[in-house]
Amino acid sequence: MPALSALMIALLAAGWLLAGRLVDGVPPLAVAAGRTAASFVVITVIALLYPRSRSDVRAATARRGTVVLLAFLGFFAYYSGTLLGTGFIGASRVGLIVSLLPCITFVIGVAAFREPSSPRKVLGTVLAVVAACGYALADGSAAVGAGSGAGGGALAGGSLLALGGTFTYAVYGYVYRRRMADLTPVAALPAVTGAGTVMLGLAVALFVPLGGVSPADWGGIAVLGAVLTAPVFLISHELILRKGPLFTSALALVVPFLVRLGEWALGREAAPGPLVILLLLLCGGGVWLTIGGARPAGRAAAEVVEVVEVDPAAEAAPAAAAAPDGTHSGQGTEVPARQGTS
């Protein structure tokens, strides 16, 4: 567990740092399409290596409407928003906004899905959002990296893009939980990442000039998707199966700190001052209050098990595959799925 946890945190932080460097010279949509395509290839190869998962891969692919919706929410909208935002305000600020995912998920769940609420979760959400906004404003004047000279308009625009992408990823988690919970993540992800690759690829072909992208940049994009992004999906699902979704969400709180320190070490940002560090800590504390802290896996799994709505294709799945357990879609969104290896 400690090794898997440390590896996931390191991969997430390294992914944000590499994405921040790439979008300085490569159109963000090209980075999004390339990383999704590389992730699709790696996850599909892993899924096909296990003969027992091949029928589940076909079952997931047959759910065309669900696959298209999930691909739009979790890959096209999420990666477009966060990577475009990174080009304006830098990776550390976007990483902090993405760390609000549990809070945003909580708000959406209460407003649209009748999820239970509590004063602690409300307080945590308010604290995290206020601290994140304060961090973006306080750290903006010290920035020397991406977006530093674009002014308040770019700061607001980049923050809204990142927030919008994070919002769609939160919705993605609820849709995934209701429509793909009977399949293991490694079986469902090839179809979803494949559809996301097609969407992002079409957007790049229609709107993004690629003449200035160097072979080195393409290599960096391939590394981002195959070496950093794809393993994060698989490791995070494995952690949730073993320790529960709340534990995995809590791990992501470390990432904005590492990204901020990494950008400082690479010379992309100025050294964080006391106010910046305080706001980072307050944001992390707010998210921790919202997700309720890490709890034992059995209890966490029991709290998220619920009746799952699936389409007719899912009803044909073997009955033995219908026992739900905790999993998630990538970076802290709770989705129960059947027990299995990812």
N, C-alpha and C positions, 0 to 999 in steps of 0.2 A: 504493500500500500504506500509507504513513504516514497518508494522509488517511482511508482506510477504517478503519484501526486506531483512530485518534483518535476518529472518529465513533462507532464501536461502544462504546468505553469511556465516552464522554460520554453516550450514550443509556442505557447500563446504569446509570450512576450517577444520572442524572436520573430514570430510572424508579423506582429505589429511594427517592429523596428524595420524589418525588411520591406514591408508594404510602404512604410513612410518614405524609405529611400527610393523605392521604385516609382512612386507617383510624382516624385520631383521631376523625372524626365520622361515618363511614359503616361499616356492617357489613362486615367483611373479605370475606365470601362474595359480597356485592354487588359489591365492587371486583373480585374474581376473575372473576365472571361477566361484568361489563361490559367489562373489559380483554380477555378472551378473545373476546367477541362482536365487539368493534371490530377485533381482530387478524384474526379470521376474515373479516370483510368486506373488509379491505384486501388480504389475501393472496389471497382468491378472485378479486377484481377483477384483480389482477396476473396470476394464472394464466390467466384467461379472455382477457386481452389478447393472449396468444400462442396462435394456433390450433394449433400443434404440441403444446402441452401439454394440450389439452383431452381427448384420448384417454387420456393418463396420469392426469388427474384422475378420469376415469370408472373407470379400472382400480383406482385407490386406493380409491375409494368402494365398489367391489364387494367389497373385503376387509373385510367387516363385523366379523368377530371381532377381527381385528388392529386396526382403527380404534377399536373400543370399548376394547380393552385399552390402546392407546397414549393415548387421550383420558383414561382414568382415571388412568394413571400420570403422564403428563407435564403434565396441565392440572388435572384435578379435585383429585387428591391433592397435587400440587406447589404449585399456587397457593393451595389451601386451607390447607395447612400453613405455607407461608412468610408469607402475609398475616395469618393468625390469629396467628402468632408475632410478626409486626411490631407488632400491636396490643398485645402484652404487653411486648416487650423492645426495640422500636425498630428502625428500618431498618438502622442500622450493624451491630448484632449479627447480625441475620438475614443481611445481606449477607456478613458474615465466614463464617457457617456455610455459606452457599451456595458460597462460594469453596473449600470443602473438597470440592466435587463430584469433581474428579479423584482425590482420595484415596479417597473412598467408592467411586467407580467401580473403582479398582484393587482394593480389598478384595473387592467383589462379584465382579469378574472372576476373582480367584484362587480364591475360595471356591466359586463356582457355575459358572463358565464356563471353567475350566482355563487362565486367562491366565498368561503367564510372570511370575515375580516376581524380585526382586533385593534384596540388603541395602540398597542406596540407596533404593529405593522404600519398603521397610518403615520405614527410619529417617525418611524424609520424611513418611510418613503419621502416624507416632507424634508427631513434632515438631509437625506442623500441628494435630493434634487437641488435644494438650496446650496449645499456645499459644492456640488458639481458646477452649478452656474457661477458661484463665487470663484471657484478655481479657474474656470475659463477666463473670467475677467481679470483676476489678479495676476495670472501667469501670462496673459497676453502681452503685456508691456515688456516682459523679459525675454520673449521668444526671439530666437535668431534663426529658426528653421523655417519650415514650410508655412506660408501664410503670414509670416511675421510682419510684412510690410503692407498688407492689404487693408488694414484699418478695421474699424468696428463692423462695417457691413459684411466683410468677408468672415469675420469671427462669428457673427450671428448666422450668416448663411451656412457656413460649414457646420456649426452646431446643430442647426435645424436639419440638415441633410443626415448627419450622423444619428440624430434623435429619431428621425423618420425611419431610417433603416433598422434601428433597434426596435422600434415599435412594431414594424412588420415581422421581425424575428420573434417577438413575443406572441403575436397572433399565430405565427407558424407553429409554435409549440402546442397551442391548443388544438389546431387543426390536425397536427400529427397525432396527438394523443387520441383523438376521437376516431381517426380513420386508418391509422397504420399500427395501432397498438398490438395487433395480433401477429405482427411480423418482427423478426429480429432486425435491429438497425442495419447490420451489414447486408441484409437482403433488401431492405427498403431504399437505402441510400443510392445504389447505382441508378435506379430509375429517376429519382429526384435530382441528383447531381447531373445526370445526362440531360434532362429537360432544362435545367438551369444553364448548362453549357450552351444549348441551342439558343435560348433566349438572349443570353449575353453576347453570343457570337453574332447573332443577327443584328443586334444593336451596334456592335463594333463595325460590322461590314457596312452598315448604312450610314453611320454618323462619325466614325472615328478614323482619321488618317493614320496609317501605320508606317509610313515611309521613314520616319525618323527613329523607329524603334530598332536598337542595335541587337546583334546576336547575344551579347552579354546580358542585355535586359530581358530577352526571351528566356535565357538560361536562369536568371534570377526569378522570373515568374514561375518557371517550371519547378524550381526548388521550393518556392513559397507554397505551391499547391501540393506537390507530391511528398515533400519531406516534412513540411510544417503543418499544413492545413489538414490533409487526409488523416495523419496519425492522431491529431487532436480529436476528430470525430470518434475514432475507434477507442481511444484511451478514455475519453470522457464517458462514453457509454459503458465501458467496462467498470469504471469507478462507480457509476451509479448503480449498476447491478450488484456490486459488492458492498458499497457504503451508503447508498441513497442519494437522491438528488440534492438535498440540502448541503450535504458535505461537499459535493462537487461544485455547487454554486459558490460556497464560501471560499474555495480555493482560488476562484477567479478574482477575488478582491485583491490579491497580491499583485496581479498583472499591471495595473496602472502605475504602481510604485516602481516596478522594475523597468517599465517602458520609459518613465520619466527620467530615472537614473541612467538608463541606457542612452537616451538622447543627449543627456548632459555629457556622458563619457565620450560619445561620438562627436561632440561639438555642434550638435544640431540645436540644442537649447542651452540657455543659461543655467547656472546652478540654481536649484530650487531654494527659495528663501523660507524663513520660518512660517509666514502666512500660507504659502503654497503647501508646505508639509502639513500644517494644521488642517487645511481644507481637505486634503487628500485623506487624512485620518478620519475627519468627520464624515466624509462621503462613505468611506469603508464601514464606519460604525453604523451609519444609517442603513446601508444595504444589509449588514449583519442583523440588525433589528428586524428588517422586513422578512428575511428568509428564516428567521427564528433560530439561527445558529445551527451547528452540526449536531444531528441526533443519531441514535443507533439506526442501522440500515433497516432492521425489521420494523421498527416503529415508523420510520419515514416511508417505507414502502407501503405499510398498511394504511397510512393516511392518504396516499394518492391513488389507491386502487378504486376504480369506479366502473360502472357499466359503460362499455365502449360501443359507440355506434360505428358500424362498418358497412361498406357497400356490399352488394350481392356477391361479388367475387371473393370477398373475405369469408363469406359464410361457408364456402367450399373447402376452406383450409382444414387440416386435420384437427380433430377435437383435442388432441394432446397438446396442440400448440396454443391453446387459448388461455393459459394461466398467466395473468398479467404480473409484471414486476416493474420496478422503477427503472426508467431510462430517460434520456433527454436528447434533444436535437443538436446539441453542439456546445453551448456556452452558458449553461445555467437555467434552461427552460425545462420545467418538469413535464415529462411524458411517460406514462407507464407503458411497458411492452412486455412481451412474454419472456420468460427466462431463457437465456441462451448466451452463447459466447459472441462477442463482437470484435 
